[in-house]
């Protein structure tokens, strides 16, 4: 169903201003950058720079992910309720700001491990990595649960959600690009201190973005009222019953499985980047600035096209196309041997990634609305916590896949080592082939199993309005 079919609904709910959308989009800088940087740098940092044995690095990342999977839905449920301050300060905004600062602190601490020999004292490094990761994960999950959980209620309509999602690629997109290239100028193979310097600079910039986020997450009286509706004169909704509501919705589950598979692909590709430049191309990591720049440029310039495409063909169709194209864009890593090739194929990766990223929030928001309609109240933070159970499995799979490939292909942890042809092929496989397979499977799952579109979505919107939700 195209945007014009919702014209009669646009006057029912307050439409957010462009300024609010821009301010809200600053929150994506924290959540996207910190998680992507974690997936990209932490495994390599502890395996190669710190020298912790790859099996222990993988074990720590897996245990961290299990911790987040278990605690995230519980934290979401415990904070996803009406508190004394809710009417005055809001349901989501306080938690977003409270969680942001410790998340930044613990991210920085990840790159300042104890100055001990990881070969002689591996367990000291292992426990440090595990504990700091878990603390980092807990706070960033609270942030994400209330930041992304608040998106469906701040922006109600399909056209509005597309627009708000697209805003994340304007000024915040430029900041994300700058944050992504900072490490390329600072990081030096074999020098741990450069990783800590990079983290300190990144954290300082993101702290400023958190201040810019405050007007965006501030909740209007209408938004607060929608949260309050469903809590007054209602029986207690237990955690287990909430899980039953969520996991009983087919579209919620289908989209969750597809997004998880794509996140595995993204995590693998990102984490493989530093290995790819160091061991396959034999180039210093700062040269990847050119492909990174081209990637970000085409992500941003492609946004208007994909928004127009989604307006004409629907969010679901655009989402599936984005997943499929993302999968194909990973395939060239099987044969890229030069920097110009990497730069050239970054064009296609940027175009495809733009489509998936713009559409993921509207699709997720529609699924949250379907659960809200079923249970009679807004529980988006809890839903995001449940979603995390699946999404964190992406990091577990990333750690397992990289560890297994490195063990099977005989990857040498020495920063100065020249890898064997088999080890190089292993890197190509976990950067290109495996991510492609995960994406193509995700596209098929969405195509076959997802049906929240057209008249069904139209009916859902009317039901939510009639219930005051």
Helices and strands as residue ranges (DSSP letters): G 3-9, H 18-25, H 27-37, I 38-42, H 43-44, I 45-49, H 54-79, H 86-89, H 93-109, H 122-154, H 158-167, H 171-186, H 193-217, H 221-228, H 239-247, H 250-275, I 276-280, G 285-288, H 289-313, H 315-330, G 331-334, H 339-375, H 380-409, H 421-428, I 429-433, H 434-449, H 454-466
